């Protein structure tokens, strides 16, 4: 990653769109207030897809998962 670009807040307000484009392209921007670093603008990480094929491959449920529920629990689920 290139060296961060330091910009005063006043300049950042004036050229916000231009700075935003630089950040989107991968440039880190440090916002300074009275010459002192105050905040940092960095690009977001690419969004991951919620669904990933094979993400649970090799993971199995415990065999007891398929056992019948006790009568008391079945009654609680059915509102009895």
C-alpha positions in Angstrom: 0.0 0.0 0.0 1.4 3.5 -0.9 2.4 6.0 1.8 -0.7 7.6 3.3 -1.7 11.0 2.0 -2.1 13.6 4.8 -4.7 16.3 4.2 -6.0 19.2 6.3 -9.7 19.1 7.2 -10.4 22.4 5.3 -8.7 21.0 2.1 -10.5 17.7 2.6 -13.9 19.5 2.7 -13.0 21.4 -0.5 -11.8 18.3 -2.4 -13.8 15.5 -0.7 -15.0 13.9 -3.9 -11.4 13.7 -5.3 -10.1 12.3 -2.0 -12.9 9.7 -2.0 -11.9 8.5 -5.4 -8.3 8.1 -4.2 -9.4 6.1 -1.2 -11.6 3.9 -3.4 -8.6 3.3 -5.6 -6.7 2.0 -2.5 -4.9 5.2 -1.2 -5.1 5.8 2.6 -5.8 9.4 3.5 -5.0 10.8 6.9 -7.2 13.8 7.9 -5.3 16.4 10.0 -6.7 19.1 12.2 -4.2 21.9 13.0 -1.5 19.8 11.5 -2.1 16.8 13.8 -3.5 13.5 12.6 -7.2 13.3 13.5 -8.9 10.6 11.4 -8.1 8.1 8.7 -10.0 7.3 5.4 -9.4 3.8 4.1 -11.1 1.7 1.4 -13.7 -0.8 2.6 -12.9 -4.5 2.2 -14.8 -6.2 -0.6 -18.1 -7.6 0.6 -18.1 -11.3 1.0 -21.0 -13.3 -0.4 -23.2 -14.6 2.3 -23.4 -18.0 0.6 -20.2 -19.9 0.0 -20.3 -23.2 -1.8 -18.7 -26.0 0.3 -18.3 -23.9 3.4 -19.6 -26.8 5.6 -17.8 -29.6 3.8 -16.4 -32.2 6.2 -18.5 -30.9 9.1 -21.1 -33.4 10.3 -23.8 -33.3 12.9 -23.6 -35.5 15.9 -25.7 -38.6 15.4 -27.8 -37.7 18.5 -29.2 -34.8 16.5 -31.5 -37.2 14.7 -32.8 -38.9 17.9 -36.4 -38.4 18.8 -37.1 -35.6 21.3 -38.3 -36.6 24.8 -42.1 -36.4 25.3 -41.8 -33.5 27.7 -40.0 -31.4 25.2 -42.4 -32.3 22.4 -45.2 -31.3 24.7 -43.6 -27.9 25.4 -43.2 -27.3 21.6 -46.8 -28.1 20.9 -48.0 -25.9 23.8 -49.3 -28.7 26.0 
